[in-house]
Amino acid sequence: MKANKKLNSVALVSAILILVLILFSSTVSAAAEKLEEEQFTFTEEQSNDTQSESSTQFLGSAQNINKVYGINFSPYMDGQSPDYGSQIDKNQITNRMKIIAPYTKWIRTYGTENGLEYSGPVAHEMGLKTAIGAWLSGDTEANERQISNLIDEAKAGNVDLAIVGSETLLRNDLSEDQLIKYIQRVKQSVPAGINVTTADTYSELLNHPKVMDECDVIMYNSYPYWDGISVDKAMEVQDSRYKNLVKNAKNKPVIVSETGWPSAGNTIGNAVPSPENSARYFNDSVSWARKNNIQYFYFEAFDETWKSVHEGPQGAHWGVWDKDGNMKPGMEKVLPPETAPKANFSANPTSGKAPLNVKFTDKSTGTPTYWYWNFGDGSKSYIQNPTHKYSKAGAYTVSLIVKNAAGRSTVTKTGYIKVISKPVAAFSASPTSGKAPLNVKFTDKSTGIPAFWYWNFGDGSKSYIQNPVHKYSKAGTYTVSLIVKNSVGRGSVTKTGYIKVISKPVASFSGSPTSGKAPLNVKFTDKSTGIPAGWIWNFGDGSKSYVQNPTHKYSKAGAYTVSLTVKNAAGRSTVTKTGYIKIT
């Protein structure tokens, strides 16, 4: 929407109003209706279609929805204007788009340089579709930059719909043939699957069928306000125009590329700008489009003061949001206030061999505008649906923080991603000794993310769970083994005599030799049962030992009585052998 269109329309409306007042002394309402008839010619069939439909089809309350189909996006703030080449940085694009991102599926832009080139990638990061426009004028060099940038952005994956010029036919900046050549060039250059079109007024498109033939989709601008039509009749006119254009579009999709109503400015005919009428028209437009399954881009996101230079006072008041980013009163009927998000996500795959590429999908509710992922391996991401590569084996805990203007939420999934390698078996147990019956907790400490466990407890019992508890009922020393497996391989470990289940010991021993000449070295062997934990030897010559199997030297002749006391947690026992060692 540019100045020439508005100024011409205002002049035409004013002239007709004056003429009507002087010659016919009729009302302003009649003048507006006459203007409508002069500007738009409908067939008899179209007229009948319009009359047969009740205006309530268009004026009912729009359903409360969180998203409109599309919003025309221009980021200029106070003191900035494309007229003198204001350079917009990426932060400003991001901050302005964050405001509207929760409420729309698409954004449409009007240029590809001076910072506007950030709009596509920023929008995609926020999960929005992009209708990226190249601004065309009578400046050939500037047009070349705009077209080249549009093609480059499309090849970079930042463009979902390419718009070649906006109202260039209305302003007479380009001829029909010049515009068609630009459209053809873009169609031949962008990746397959990207639709290419131009955007112009309803009447200009009907007057240039060759341009419509060249477009993949038809995008038209329609402003009942500029045509002096009251807000009461605006949607009936909008509906008639849409139907007429559909009949001339040769089965191509028809999209409303611009429509809106200012919240302040000059009254034109029966069209009165006010906050109430602006909110009503927004409400009626969304309702009409939803009921009739029509794609549309509402004009516009924000009030922009620079437009008043070209369009009069109303030029600065077309936004759904004011110039400071506050939603205007009444707009919440279509765009309910945000609620705080609730974080949630999924991933695919959640396990596999390294390196493992995992696609994370945000499933948060409440329309977040900010995402912070922690993948558990030291890596992070700030995009909505990232793909991350895990290079090393391990079990990784993943967390997601989401935010919008209403609040924030966090979700953490512990050990969610399992990146496996050939396992190395390892385990521990507690306790490893004690009285019968003994309950032992076994803990798998294998690496490589096993998926299968096989335990052998040494007493004839087995288990297939990762961390079993096993009861040993009889005293004994038990060897425990563990086998682990996954899709990469297997590993095993055996711990001999690892578990000692004790009962009250019964002392017993032997010695060798038991006789001989002095000096005589005797090897004593503990043969106690019940798994002693302590030993006290008395060799009969005043000497003692506390080791299990000592060797003792007898230096003098004599007959020596030997005793052994053994102990464990269950009790103690003593055995004495009188005159057991004989030295000559």
Long-range contacts (C-beta under 8 A, 24 or more apart in sequence): 1-167, 1-221, 1-223, 1-258, 1-299, 1-300, 1-311, 1-318, 2-166, 2-167, 2-170, 2-171, 2-310, 3-309, 3-310, 3-311, 3-315, 4-167, 4-170, 4-171, 5-167, 5-170, 5-171, 5-201, 5-221, 5-226, 6-226, 6-310, 6-311, 6-312, 6-315, 7-310, 7-311, 9-226, 9-227, 9-268, 10-226, 10-266, 10-268, 10-312, 13-227, 13-228, 13-268, 13-269, 17-228, 17-269, 28-269, 28-270, 29-230, 29-270, 31-228, 31-269, 32-227, 32-228, 32-229, 32-230, 32-269, 32-270, 32-271, 35-227, 35-228, 35-269, 36-227, 36-228, 36-229, 36-237, 39-203, 39-227, 40-202, 40-203, 40-237, 40-240, 40-241, 40-244, 42-240, 42-244, 43-244, 46-240, 46-243, 46-244, 46-247, 49-240, 49-243, 50-236, 50-239, 50-240, 50-243, 53-236, 53-239, 55-232, 55-233, 55-235, 55-236, 57-239, 57-288, 57-291, 58-235, 58-236, 58-238, 58-239, 58-284, 58-287, 58-288, 59-232, 59-235, 59-284, 59-287, 60-287, 60-291, 61-283, 61-287, 61-333, 62-283, 62-284, 62-286, 62-287, 62-290, 62-333, 62-334, 63-287, 63-290, 64-333, 64-334, 64-336, 65-286, 65-290, 65-334, 65-335, 65-336, 66-102, 66-103, 66-335, 66-336, 66-367, 67-102, 67-103, 67-104, 67-105, 68-103, 68-104, 68-105, 68-286, 68-296, 68-298, 68-334, 68-335, 69-104, 69-105, 69-106, 69-289, 69-295, 69-296, 69-297, 70-104, 70-105, 70-106, 70-107, 70-108, 70-129, 70-131, 70-295, 70-296, 70-297, 70-298, 71-100, 71-103, 71-104, 71-106, 71-107, 71-108, 71-297, 71-298, 71-300, 71-301, 71-320, 72-107, 72-108, 72-110, 72-257, 72-258, 72-297, 72-298, 72-299, 72-300, 72-301, 73-97, 73-100, 73-107, 73-108, 73-109, 73-119, 73-300, 73-301, 74-109, 74-110, 74-300, 74-301, 74-302, 74-304, 75-115, 75-116, 75-119, 75-302, 76-304, 76-306, 77-304, 77-323, 78-305, 78-323, 80-306, 81-306, 81-309, 82-111, 82-114, 82-135, 82-306, 83-306, 83-309, 85-114, 86-114, 87-114, 87-115, 88-114, 88-115, 88-116, 88-118, 89-115, 89-118, 90-115, 90-118, 90-122, 93-118, 93-119, 93-122, 94-118, 94-122, 96-301, 96-302, 96-325, 97-122, 97-123, 97-126, 97-128, 98-126, 98-369, 98-370, 99-301, 99-321, 99-325, 100-301, 100-320, 100-321, 101-126, 101-127, 101-128, 101-367, 101-369, 102-338, 102-367, 102-369, 102-404, 102-405, 103-335, 103-367, 104-128, 105-129, 106-130, 106-131, 106-160, 106-161, 106-297, 107-131, 107-301, 108-132, 108-133, 108-163, 108-257, 108-297, 109-133, 110-135, 110-166, 111-135, 111-146, 112-145, 112-146, 112-149, 112-150, 112-153, 113-145, 113-146, 113-149, 117-149, 117-153, 120-153, 120-156, 120-158, 120-159, 121-156, 121-158, 124-157, 124-158, 125-382, 125-383, 125-384, 126-369, 126-384, 127-384, 127-385, 129-160, 129-161, 130-158, 130-159, 130-160, 130-161, 131-160, 131-161, 131-162, 131-163, 131-297, 132-158, 132-159, 132-160, 132-161, 132-162, 132-163, 133-163, 133-164, 133-165, 133-166, 133-199, 134-162, 134-163, 134-164, 134-165, 134-182, 134-186, 135-165, 135-166, 136-164, 136-165, 136-166, 136-168, 136-173, 136-174, 136-179, 136-182, 137-168, 137-171, 137-173, 138-173, 138-174, 143-182, 147-182, 147-185, 147-186, 150-186, 150-190, 151-186, 151-189, 151-190, 154-186, 154-189, 154-190, 154-191, 154-194, 155-189, 155-190, 155-191, 159-190, 159-194, 160-194, 161-194, 161-195, 161-197, 161-217, 162-186, 162-190, 162-194, 162-195, 162-196, 162-197, 163-197, 163-198, 163-199, 163-219, 163-257, 164-196, 164-197, 164-198, 165-198, 165-199, 165-200, 166-198, 166-199, 166-200, 166-257, 167-199, 167-200, 167-201, 167-204, 167-221, 168-198, 168-200, 169-200, 169-201, 169-204, 169-205, 169-207, 169-208, 169-211, 170-200, 170-201, 170-204, 176-208, 176-210, 176-211, 179-211, 180-210, 180-211, 180-214, 183-211, 183-214, 183-215, 184-214, 187-214, 187-216, 199-257, 199-258, 202-241, 202-244, 202-245, 205-245, 206-244, 206-245, 206-248, 209-248, 212-248, 212-249, 212-250, 212-252, 213-250, 215-252, 216-252, 217-252, 217-253, 217-254, 217-255, 218-245, 218-249, 218-252, 218-253, 218-254, 218-255, 219-255, 219-256, 219-257, 220-245, 220-254, 220-255, 220-256, 220-257, 221-256, 221-257, 221-258, 221-259, 221-299, 222-256, 222-258, 222-259, 223-258, 223-259, 223-260, 223-299, 224-259, 224-261, 224-271, 225-260, 225-261, 225-262, 225-268, 225-271, 225-273, 225-281, 225-314, 226-268, 226-271, 227-268, 227-269, 227-271, 228-268, 228-269, 228-270, 228-271, 229-269, 229-270, 229-271, 230-269, 230-270, 230-271, 230-272, 231-261, 231-271, 231-272, 231-277, 231-280, 231-281, 231-284, 233-270, 234-261, 234-271, 234-281, 234-284, 235-284, 235-285, 235-288, 238-285, 238-288, 239-288, 239-292, 242-292, 242-294, 253-295, 254-294, 254-295, 255-294, 255-295, 255-296, 255-297, 256-289, 256-294, 256-295, 256-296, 256-297, 257-296, 257-297, 258-297, 258-299, 258-300, 259-285, 259-296, 259-298, 259-299, 260-285, 260-298, 260-299, 260-300, 260-318, 261-318, 262-314, 262-315, 262-317, 262-318, 263-303, 263-317, 263-318, 263-319, 263-328, 264-313, 264-314, 264-316, 264-317, 265-312, 265-313, 265-314, 265-315, 265-316, 265-317, 266-312, 266-313, 266-314, 273-314, 273-317, 275-328, 275-329, 275-330, 276-330, 278-317, 278-328, 278-330, 279-328, 279-329, 279-330, 279-331, 279-333, 280-330, 282-320, 282-330, 282-331, 282-334, 283-330, 283-333, 283-334, 286-334, 337-406, 338-366, 338-367, 338-404, 338-405, 338-406, 339-366, 339-406, 340-366, 340-404, 340-406, 340-407, 340-408, 340-409, 341-365, 341-366, 341-367, 341-368, 341-402, 341-403, 341-404, 341-406, 341-407, 341-408, 341-409, 342-366, 342-409, 343-368, 343-400, 343-401, 343-402, 343-409, 343-410, 343-411, 344-400, 344-411, 345-398, 345-400, 345-411, 345-413, 347-398, 347-416, 347-417, 350-416, 350-417, 350-418, 351-417, 351-418, 351-419, 351-420, 351-449, 352-418, 352-419, 352-420, 353-419, 353-420, 353-421, 353-487, 353-488, 354-390, 354-391, 354-392, 354-393, 354-419, 354-420, 354-421, 355-389, 355-390, 355-391, 356-389, 356-390, 356-417, 356-419, 357-387, 357-388, 357-389, 358-387, 358-388, 358-389, 358-390, 358-417, 359-385, 359-387, 360-385, 360-386, 360-387, 360-388, 360-398, 360-400, 361-385, 362-400, 362-402, 364-400, 364-402, 364-409, 366-402, 366-404, 366-406, 366-409, 367-404, 368-402, 368-403, 368-404, 369-403, 369-404, 369-405, 370-401, 370-402, 370-403, 370-404, 371-400, 371-401, 371-402, 372-400, 372-401, 372-402, 373-398, 373-399, 373-400, 374-398, 374-399, 374-400, 375-417, 376-416, 376-417, 390-417, 390-419, 392-419, 393-419, 393-420, 393-421, 393-447, 393-448, 393-449, 394-418, 394-419, 394-449, 395-419, 395-449, 418-449, 419-449, 420-448, 420-449, 420-451, 420-486, 420-487, 420-488, 421-447, 421-448, 421-449, 421-488, 422-448, 422-486, 422-488, 422-489, 422-490, 422-491, 423-447, 423-448, 423-449, 423-450, 423-484, 423-485, 423-486, 423-488, 423-489, 423-490, 423-491, 424-448, 424-491, 425-450, 425-482, 425-483, 425-484, 425-491, 425-492, 425-493, 426-482, 426-493, 427-480, 427-482, 427-493, 427-495, 429-480, 429-498, 429-499, 432-498, 432-499, 432-500, 433-499, 433-500, 433-501, 433-502, 433-531, 434-500, 434-501, 434-502, 434-569, 435-501, 435-502, 435-503, 435-569, 435-570, 436-472, 436-473, 436-474, 436-475, 436-501, 436-502, 436-503, 437-471, 437-472, 437-473, 438-471, 438-472, 438-499, 438-501, 439-469, 439-470, 439-471, 440-469, 440-470, 440-471, 440-472, 440-499, 441-467, 441-469, 442-467, 442-468, 442-469, 442-470, 442-480, 442-482, 443-467, 444-482, 444-484, 446-482, 446-484, 446-491, 448-484, 448-486, 448-488, 448-491, 449-486, 450-484, 450-485, 450-486, 450-491, 451-485, 451-486, 451-487, 452-484, 452-485, 452-486, 453-482, 453-483, 453-484, 454-482, 454-483, 454-484, 455-480, 455-481, 455-482, 456-480, 456-481, 456-482, 457-499, 458-498, 458-499, 472-499, 472-501, 474-501, 475-501, 475-502, 475-503, 475-530, 475-531, 476-500, 476-501, 476-531, 477-501, 477-531, 500-531, 501-531, 502-530, 502-531, 502-533, 502-568, 502-569, 502-570, 503-529, 503-530, 503-531, 503-570, 504-530, 504-568, 504-570, 504-571, 504-572, 504-573, 505-529, 505-530, 505-531, 505-532, 505-566, 505-567, 505-568, 505-570, 505-571, 505-572, 505-573, 506-530, 506-573, 507-532, 507-564, 507-565, 507-566, 507-573, 507-574, 507-575, 508-564, 508-575, 509-562, 509-564, 509-575, 509-577, 511-562, 511-580, 511-581, 514-580, 514-581, 514-582, 515-581, 515-582, 515-583, 515-584, 516-583, 516-584, 517-583, 517-584, 518-554, 518-555, 518-556, 518-557, 518-583, 518-584, 519-553, 519-554, 519-555, 520-553, 520-554, 520-581, 520-583, 521-551, 521-552, 521-553, 522-551, 522-552, 522-553, 522-554, 522-581, 523-549, 523-551, 524-549, 524-550, 524-551, 524-552, 524-562, 524-564, 525-549, 526-564, 526-566, 528-564, 528-566, 528-573, 530-566, 530-568, 530-570, 530-573, 531-568, 532-566, 532-567, 532-568, 533-567, 533-568, 533-569, 534-566, 534-567, 534-568, 535-564, 535-565, 535-566, 535-567, 536-564, 536-565, 536-566, 536-567, 537-562, 537-563, 537-564, 538-562, 538-563, 538-564, 539-581, 540-580, 540-581, 554-581, 554-583, 556-583, 557-583, 557-584, 558-582, 558-583, 559-583
